């Protein structure tokens, strides 16, 4: 970054002056998302690197969600525009965010604007309408539609019409699981639809078991013979950590410790819930961690009981580390886990089945090894190098088409 946060805060005027002094022959890309720390930094650094390696000028528009604002340092990003997006799309503040973003895009001479997350995706596509008429290519990656098989009627009534309208303002929609891809191809005929196998995972990094040092849980005074199960994800209702906390009350798991890596507004509630069930001493809240590989290699089973996902990165990482997975039977998870072949899938609210499957993996080492081998084979499809190559192809296809039309490549 070059300290251009102020450009976004000045309503775009500073940005306009900067543009006038730029080399007009340079190519520019803007990545739009709701937040930096928990989205841009987690998912899009390889994309920014891709463009930098091609000689493009890179920019990011998102909210600086770091507790210490100066900690926001985005690799491979030339210009960062701090726009205080609200996650709730109906917050009035997002109107001002839209205006600020529109000023940046209208005067930015970007060849590509790539939008992510529900709020960033909607506001980004709306703000880029004028620029798109002038040749800017606009892409949107759906990290998991809020409307899907089994979603509530309210979700369909609220979110499907918005996406249906905004689909008209993009040259391409990228989907990261097969169900979303099928929905988009069927319902959004005005734009091209692509399938992308997630955001990719560094298979080599997570597979290097010997490179992660000492036992990541040693600070908790837990013996090596104690069974450890791990979840990675935000502490919110959707991640459904309560199901696993409840599972610890069953006799089969009485000697199991549950570690949760992630932050979120439900931490206090979950701590109180664990205490009320008298398992608080076996539930460990680790907060945000940047050593997930070490945590995985110190775990016996990875659990992921979410209610809704796009394509969960944490499950990809667990598979790459060779840790057996017990996950909820939902969209996204079903792309990665074949029940009984490389993991187990359970109803997210069926505590007893989770208990049974976790216990099975803790007690049957031959089954654990089978799942490990199958997952290491499956994860090759989602290696970051394969994903970034496919993304590069998509950018090339979108850029070379004068009108992207409504064909829908796989």
Helices and strands as residue ranges (DSSP letters): H 5-9, H 13-20, E 28-35, I 36-40, H 41-43, H 45-53, E 57-63, G 69-71, E 79-82, H 93-106, E 112-116, H 118-127, H 129-133, E 137-142, H 153-155, I 156-160, H 161-166, G 167-169, E 172-175, H 178-187, E 192-195, H 203-207, G 209-211, G 218-220, E 227-232, H 241-247, G 251-253, E 256-261, H 267-276, G 280-282, E 283-287, H 292-297, E 301-304, H 313-320, E 324-328, H 333-336, E 344-346, H 351-363, H 365-378, G 379-382, H 384-400
